[in-house]
Amino acid sequence: MQINKDMTIGSILDADEGTAQFFLAMGMHCLGCPASRGESVEQACMVHGVDCDELIEEINNYLATK
């Protein structure tokens, strides 16, 4: 699996719960709330001031090792 900036946080978490660590590290502590689960990776990064490309690369590297 590879993620991209248009995928929702919820779909990524549903595919692999281990990805939660990356969202928590960027300050996204409300992963269970419906609003955050419906956000795209790009939207979440904008809100939290995180470089979207770097986050996607980190998560995809993590997923590649599974």
N, C-alpha and C positions, 0 to 999 in steps of 0.2 A: 504494500500500500504506500502511496505517496500522497502527501497533502498539498494543497495550494491555498492561496490567499482568499479564494471565494468559498471555501468549505466552511460549514458552521462548526462552532466549538462543540456542539452537541454530537454531531456526526463523527467527529474525530474522537471524542471521549467514548462514544459507543463502540467504535472500531477497536480502540485500545485504551483502556483505563490508565495505563502507565503514562500516557501523554499528559495527564493532569499535572504532573510535576513541573512541566514547562509553563503552563498557564499560572500555576500558583507562584512560581518564581518571578513572574512579571507583575505580580500584585493583583491577579484576578482571583479573588478569594470566594467569589459567589458562583462557583461552577455548577451548583445544583439549581440555581434559579432559572426559570424559563427564559427570561430576557437574555441572560448571558449565553445560554445554550443555543439561542437563535442567532447570535451575532456571528458574522464571518470573522475569520482570522484577521483580515485586514481592518475591520471595524474595531475589534478588540485591541489591536496594536495601536491604532490611532488614539483611542481613549486612554490607553495606559502609557503612551509615549515610548513604544518599543519598536525597533526596526523590524518590520514584517519579514523581509527577506532573510534576516539572520534567524528569526524564530522558526521560520519554515525549514531552513537548512538544518537547524538543531533537531527539530522533530523528525525530519526525514532521515537524518543520520541515525537517530535512535531507532526508528522503525526498520531501517535497513539491517540492523544487528539482530533482529528478532527472527 
